[in-house]
Amino acid sequence: MKMKKLQTLIVGMLLFVVFGCSNKDNIYISGEILNPGNVKVVAFYEGERKLDSVFLSDQNKFKFERPATQLGC
């Protein structure tokens, strides 16, 4: 249940991420999990499909880098 809440939190955070226009072919999503407890991995989903996952750093931070699938502005 706790993992589901964390996934919901992460999806909510991703919805509010704003990317600037650029000519780069990658997108970057980063953040920090406050009080992660035993959670050590952050997963990035598109619907039900898991796209990627990363380990939290010692400072509870994470960063995803993925190829852009759509053109920017």
N, C-alpha and C positions, 0 to 999 in steps of 0.2 A: 504494500500500500504506500509506503514511504517513497519507493522508487517511482511509482506512478505520479505522486505529487511533485516530485522533482522534475520528471519529464514534462508535466503540465506547466510548471514554472518556466522551464527552459523554452518550451514552445511559445509561451506568452512573451518571454523576453525577446525572442526572435521576431515576433510580430511587430515589435516596436523599434527594431533596429533599422536605421536609415542609412542607406549607402549613397555616397556622393557620386556624381557622374565622373567617369574616367574612361580611358581607353584600355585599361587593364583587362586581362582575360580571366581574372580570379576574383572571388569574393572572400572577404575575411569577416569572421564572426568571433568576437572574443568577449570575455566577461569574467566575473568572479562569483563564486558560490559562497554565501555567508553561512557559517555553521553547517558544513556538509555532513557532519557525523561520520558514518562509515562509508559514505559514497566516495568513490575514487575515480569514476568514469562518467563523462558527459556524452550523451548520444544525440545525434542530429537526425531527425526524421522528416520525411515528406509523406504525409498521410500515415499509413501503417508501415511503410517501407523504411528501414533503417539505412541511412546514407553513409554515415561515418560516426566514429566515436573517438574521443581523446581522453587521456588521463588528466586529472587535475594536477597542477603543479604543487609544490610544497606550500605555496601561498594561496592555494585554492583557486587558481586562475586557469582559464582554458582559452584555446584559440583554434578555430577551424579555418582551413584554407581549402577552397574548392574551386574547380573551374566554373566559370559563369555559364549558365545554360541559355540565357537570354541577353540580348543587347541592352545596355544601359539607356540613359536618357535619349 
